[in-house]
């Protein structure tokens, strides 16, 4: 998508969740964190390393590392970036929940 459109970020999953929420009559909000940049190459076949629940398939990943050890630095970098994105996402959600629990004008606009 980056090469075709120049998009800085592409969200490929949220629309499915939004449709289900809409059909169920549930409100929905989305907060996303980005773990890799558009110009960062990810190892080929990475989609096979994660199961349908989002868990790492350790056997598949282990075989891939043994087959292509040159991918290890990219995997380590992606792991670090993913942990950072997760921490940032968690902090954003905490802030949103704080605003929801205690909505004060000062909390909503810290510049006041």
N, C-alpha and C positions, 0 to 999 in steps of 0.2 A: 504494500500500500504506500509506503514511504516513497519508493521509486516512481510509482505511477501518479501519486497525487501530491507528494510533498507533505503529507499529514505528519504532524509531530507526535501524535498518539492515535492508536486505533483500538477501540473497545469491541471485541468480537463476541463477548459472552452475555453482556447485560440485557440485550434485547430479548433473549429467550426468557430470562427471569421476569422482565417487565411484562411480557405477554401473559405469562402464567399468573402473575399478581393481578393484572388487569382483569383476566377472566374470573379470578376468584373474588374480585371486588376489594382487593387489599391495596392499601397505599404502599408506595415504594420509593425509596431514595437509594442512590448509588454513590459510593465513595470508592475510588479505585486508586491503586498505587502502581507505578510503572517500575519494573525491575530491570529492563534492558532497553537500550537505545535503538532507534531505527537503523542505525548504521552498524550495529553490533551483530556479527555473525554468530548464530547459534549452531551447535553441532547438528549435523544431519541425522535424522531419525529420532530426535529428542522426543517427539510426540509418542513414541512407543514406550518410553521410560516411565510414563505416568498412567495409572489405571483410571477407570471412569469416575472414581471417587476423588481423584487428585493426589493419590498416594504414589510415591516412587516405587516402581517395580524393581527392587534391588537386584534380583537375578538378571534381569534384562540389562540394567545399567552396568552391573559388574562385568558381564560378558562384553558389553560395548567398550568399556574402559580397557579390558584386556586386548580386545581386537584393535582399538584405536587409541593408544595411550596419549597421543598428541592432543586429544580432546580434553584431557584432564585440566590444564590451566584454564580453559574456557569454562569448564564446569565449576571449578572453584570460584572463579570470578562471578559467575551467575549466582552461585550459592550465597556469596557475600552480598551481592546486590539485592537478592531476594529477601535476605534477612533485614537489610536496611529498609527496603520498601515496606516490609511487614511492620517494622517498628514505627515508621512514619504513618502508616495506615492506622495502626492501633492508637497512636497519639491523636490523630484527626478524629477518630470515632469517640475517644474519651472526651475531647473538646465538644463535639456535637452533643453527646449525652449530657455533659455539664450544662450546656445552654438549654437543653430540653427540660432538665430538672429544675434549674434555677434561671429562668429567662429574665435577666435584668438588662436594662439598656446599656449599662457599662460592660457587662459580659458579652453582649452582642457586638459592641463596638468599643474595643479596648482603647481607642484614641480619645475617647471622651474623658 
